[in-house]
């Protein structure tokens, strides 16, 4: 059975899925934007064929004006069409429904991260001020219309969160299926063997830390509150991701407290692995977001998760079991939840072990790959 994977940008989900299936003997052809060498090497080890898309984005990167977004969609479809016309593929799997608009006549599978909810879209509009992000599209109606056109004609819809699944099931019935995202399971690192000093290490990971929805300012205010509290252990913070000049200036103006803050910028895969291994807690306080791979990856490394209660779709986190839910607009609430972890190694270990157990039971590559392959067979039948 051969398999085709088409997408505009190669997300962690896309990469992990293609690699996982390649390691299990499927013939996988991954099409997407340029990948770093370390990612290409891992695909080659899994015998996954990779074709980079020849797309030139504007200087603003992924924040594109509406006409340019439509151009990107068209160009992706043109280039993917050349590949699919010249080679035999049983399944086309798109991780964005809009990229699949030109391929609705084939046996296709769509991974849907988003709900078709007006309310969710309006949260995005209010956060950015204007609907500018690539995935939002020129307007809500274009976006929803594109999703519905593809989802009505596609063979199967894979939903990586239960919340999205429940919404798509109401709309499309048994065509929708919930399958958790695949997560590479690292070698277990014992809590005591973590490379630690006298500080509790708090990790914040995002592709672009400067985006308003990532809520970095509230997080930093909570850290300031912690620094003034009488805790038995000091803390350090690691920020992983891109920062714009305005956010960097804000960081430079902050008062210096007993908190070490290290900014790494975007990291290679092996470097990010080391950061996870040397951290104690992951904080994810976004105002709204799709599923970030930082959450399941940190859980796989045995970290508790402190996460926004707005992100109901993050069903891997269970409040008071492997982490805490927080009000993302309340820096005191976030500081209090972090304080309960900072000075309590036993609680960090207990919640970290629960995180690892959840990933082992739900997101293990063997289980996810079996479920995905079944979806492909159902589509072909």
WOKACOR-V504786 format. One record per run of one state. SS is the DSSP state (h for helix, s for strand, l for the rest). FROM is the first residue (numbers start at 1). LEN is the number of residues. If there is no record, write none. Layout:
{{SS | FROM | LEN} {SS | FROM | LEN}}
This chain:
{{l | 1 | 1} {s | 2 | 5} {l | 7 | 5} {h | 12 | 12} {l | 24 | 3} {s | 27 | 6} {l | 33 | 4} {h | 37 | 9} {l | 46 | 3} {s | 49 | 4} {l | 53 | 10} {s | 63 | 1} {l | 64 | 2} {h | 66 | 21} {l | 87 | 5} {s | 92 | 3} {l | 95 | 2} {h | 97 | 7} {l | 104 | 4} {s | 108 | 5} {l | 113 | 5} {h | 118 | 11} {l | 129 | 4} {s | 133 | 1} {l | 134 | 6} {h | 140 | 14} {l | 154 | 2} {s | 156 | 4} {l | 160 | 2} {h | 162 | 14} {s | 176 | 3} {l | 179 | 4} {s | 183 | 1} {l | 184 | 7} {h | 191 | 3} {l | 194 | 5} {s | 199 | 10} {l | 209 | 3} {h | 212 | 3} {l | 215 | 1} {h | 216 | 13} {l | 229 | 5} {s | 234 | 9} {l | 243 | 2} {h | 245 | 9} {l | 254 | 5} {s | 259 | 5} {l | 264 | 5} {h | 269 | 9} {l | 278 | 3} {s | 281 | 4} {l | 285 | 8} {h | 293 | 8} {l | 301 | 3} {s | 304 | 5} {l | 309 | 10} {s | 319 | 1} {l | 320 | 3} {s | 323 | 4} {l | 327 | 4} {h | 331 | 12} {l | 343 | 2} {h | 345 | 18} {l | 363 | 1} {s | 364 | 1} {h | 365 | 16} {l | 381 | 1}}
